[in-house]
Amino acid sequence: MTDDPLTEAFEAERPRLLRVAYAMLGSLSEAEDCVQEAWLRLQRVEDPDTIDDLGAWLTTAVSRLALDALGSARARRERYVGQWLPEPLVEDIGAEDPAERVTLDESVSMALLVILERLSAAERTAFLLHDVFGLTFEDVAGVVGRSPAAVRQLASRARRHVEEGRPRFPPTQGEQRELVAAFAAAAYEGDMERLVALLDPDVVWRSDGGGKATALPHVERGAESVARKLIGFTRRPPRDTTIAEINGAPGLVIVDATGVLTVVAFAVDAGRIVALDVVRNPDKLTGVAP
């Protein structure tokens, strides 16, 4: 391979590599760092033509880098102010060039990323690499430093946790968009009855301000409690509210009355909202256009 074909081959793999690293880390900036480091390591290979499967080589390299980064990231999250949520991926509804997007499948859904935070680093890696990205247990074993049999058990345990948190009756894109629009209208109109009807009785509301923006200090639970607080927060009309694609599903991008940017991701099951993940930490929204 010459330099140009190698660059072209790497760029063709970049979207998948970003999905792998982002799914493992929940941070696009850290995922990009891992992908860039993998590129630097590839450039240091004396003869790239000796690599039989470039995609597999790069996936393994990025996965190892992301696993190393996950350890230090979790240590930082233990010191995080308030609740920690993944960095949201925000795109316009109907964005062009889907092949260039990171949000291509469930591997980057906010609901899945929140569930994955409850797993050990090895469980998370085993599940993502095998169940989501299709690596063999033998290949995953080389990443996590365990035997294939141990990796199979890790993935099985992780799978049980993920299945418990997955919606039984997920919506279509159109259904979720309609539900998000109805939610926004009910909240801004102060329609408590309508808002409660849109929420699952056991709905959860998680909020991440990172100590830099006002956010709930703990998880709020229950339809009436969540609805009441939502109406309290929306008494002052926002400057702007837009339905956008948040990690592959319709959600909201809001600029509130004070100018603070907020991204709201929704998890929906059986026609009702089961979770709201609200990111207000400005450090996680630098790439979001109001």
C-alpha positions, -999 to +999 in steps of 0.1 A: +000+000+000+011+035-007+003+063+017-027+075-002-045+041-005-037+034+031-053+068+041-083+060+019-087+026+035-085+040+070-110+067+062-134+041+049-132+024+083-134+056+104-172+057+109-173+021+122-143+027+144-159+058+159-190+038+167-170+012+185-150+037+206-180+059+213-201+030+224-174+019+248-167+053+262-198+074+258-177+104+248-172+114+212-141+134+219-124+105+237-136+082+209-119+104+183-087+104+203-087+066+202-093+065+165-066+090+159-041+070+180-050+038+160-042+057+128-008+068+142-001+032+152-011+020+117+014+045+102+041+030+123+036-005+109+066-012+087+047-030+060+009-025+061+006-050+032+012-077+058-021-069+075-045-095+062-077-077+074-073-040+079-108-036+093-102-063+120-068-049+128-081-014+133-111-026+153-089-045+176-065-016+180-093+009+187-110-015+211-079-019+232-073+018+233-109+025+243-107-002+270-076+014+285-093+048+283-125+035+300-106+027+332-094+063+336-127+077+324-146+058+351-123+071+378-130+106+366-168+099+367-166+089+403-156+125+410-181+140+387-205+166+401-241+152+399-253+126+376-231+116+346-246+109+312-230+101+279-221+129+255-251+131+231-247+129+193-270+154+178-280+157+141-308+173+121-337+151+114-332+136+079-295+145+077-279+136+044-250+112+038-260+085+064-228+065+057-208+094+072-229+095+104-219+080+137-255+073+146-262+043+124-275+017+148-285+008+183-248+007+193-250+044+200-285+048+215-286+068+247-307+042+264-282+015+257-252+036+267-269+043+301-274+006+307-238-001+297-226+022+324-238-003+350-216-031+336-179-038+343-155-026+317-148-062+306-186-070+304-192-038+284-164-046+260-174-082+255-210-074+248-203-045+224-176-062+204-194-096+201-231-088+201-231-054+185-201-053+163-198-089+154-163-099+165-157-135+174-152-145+211-116-154+201-110-119+188-126-103+218-104-124+241-074-108+226-087-074+235-098-080+271-070-104+280-094-133+289-100-167+275-128-171+248-148-191+274-145-163+299-155-137+273-185-158+264-196-156+301-189-119+302-211-113+272-238-135+285-240-116+318-240-083+300-267-095+276-290-103+305-286-067+319-292-052+285-323-072+277-338-062+311-335-026+301-345-028+264-380-017+254-404-046+247-423-026+221-400+001+206-415+028+185-408+037+149-389+069+141-422+085+131-440+074+163-413+087+185-412+120+167-449+124+172-446+115+209-417+140+214-437+168+198-467+160+220-445+159+250-430+194+243-465+209+237-479+195+269-449+206+290-449+242+276-487+245+279-486+232+315-510+204+306-504+181+336-530+156+326-518+152+291-481+151+302-488+123+327-506+103+300-475+105+278-452+092+305-449+056+318-460+053+354-424+044+363-407+069+341-372+081+351-356+115+346-318+118+346-301+151+343-264+160+338-252+195+344-217+186+354-218+214+381-218+240+353-256+242+346-286+237+368-297+200+368-315+176+391-292+163+418-307+128+417-329+106+395-365+116+395-391+088+392-428+084+386-451+101+361-467+126+383-435+137+400-417+140+367-446+159+351-448+183+380-411+192+379-411+195+341-439+220+342-421+239+368-390+240+346-409+252+316-429+280+331-406+305+314-409+299+276-377+288+260-360+308+233-360+279+209-371+242+208-362+219+180-368+182+174-335+167+164-320+133+161-303+124+194-282+093+192-303+080+163-338+088+177-360+119+178-353+141+208-352+178+217-326+205+215-337+235+237-323+269+244-341+280+276-351+314+287-316+321+302-298+309+270-287+276+284-285+248+259-302+215+268-304+182+249-331+157+258-330+121+247-361+099+251-365+062+257-400+050+246-417+017+252-453+007+243-462+042+233-451+059+265-419+077+276-400+055+300-369+077+304-357+112+298-319+118+297-313+155+299-278+168+292-270+205+302-233+203+308-219+228+282-187+208+279-207+179+264-226+202+240-198+221+222-207+205+189-244+212+191-257+241+171-286+258+188 
